[in-house]
Amino acid sequence: MEEPLTITKENIMIEIIAYIMGGAMLGMMSMALVSANRFSRYNQRILELQHEVKTLKQRGRKPQPKRKPVRRRNA
């Protein structure tokens, strides 16, 4: 007959370490997904801007730079 598992300090420590390692692994995987999404959006924006420059060159126009907001001082 098998012995029932007894709760000892060693078993509790092993369980705590396993939970910490599992949580760290889940955290790293979720951060990897977030950064992959950010990188994908960044590359998509670059492709859009390259396409815009290409179409504007075909029309014979230069791409317009973004207008900077005018900084006004109160007199």
C-alpha positions in Angstrom: 0.0 0.0 0.0 1.2 3.5 -0.8 2.0 6.0 1.9 -0.1 9.2 1.8 2.0 12.3 1.1 2.8 14.2 4.2 3.1 18.0 4.2 6.7 18.8 5.1 8.7 21.9 4.9 10.6 20.5 1.9 7.4 19.8 0.0 6.1 23.3 0.7 9.4 24.9 -0.4 9.4 22.9 -3.7 5.8 23.9 -4.4 6.6 27.6 -3.7 9.6 27.5 -6.0 7.6 25.8 -8.7 4.9 28.5 -8.5 7.4 31.3 -8.7 9.1 29.7 -11.7 5.8 29.2 -13.5 4.7 32.8 -12.8 8.1 34.1 -14.2 7.7 32.0 -17.3 4.1 33.3 -17.9 5.3 36.8 -17.3 8.1 36.5 -19.8 5.8 35.0 -22.4 3.2 37.7 -22.1 5.9 40.4 -22.3 7.2 38.8 -25.5 3.8 38.9 -27.0 3.4 42.6 -26.1 6.7 43.5 -27.6 6.1 41.4 -30.8 2.8 43.3 -31.3 4.6 46.7 -30.9 7.3 45.6 -33.3 4.7 44.5 -35.8 2.9 47.9 -35.6 6.2 49.7 -36.0 7.0 47.7 -39.2 3.5 48.3 -40.6 3.9 52.0 -40.1 7.2 52.0 -41.9 5.7 50.2 -44.9 2.8 52.7 -45.0 5.1 55.6 -45.0 7.3 54.0 -47.8 4.2 53.5 -49.9 3.1 57.1 -49.3 6.5 58.4 -50.4 6.4 56.2 -53.5 2.9 57.3 -54.6 3.8 61.0 -54.0 6.9 60.7 -56.0 4.9 59.1 -58.9 2.6 62.2 -58.8 5.7 64.5 -58.8 5.2 65.9 -55.3 7.4 65.8 -52.3 5.9 64.5 -49.1 4.8 67.3 -46.8 6.6 67.5 -43.5 4.4 67.5 -40.4 3.6 71.0 -39.3 5.0 71.9 -35.9 2.6 73.7 -33.5 3.3 77.4 -33.3 4.6 78.3 -29.9 3.1 81.5 -28.7 4.2 83.5 -25.8 1.8 85.4 -23.6 2.8 89.1 -23.6 
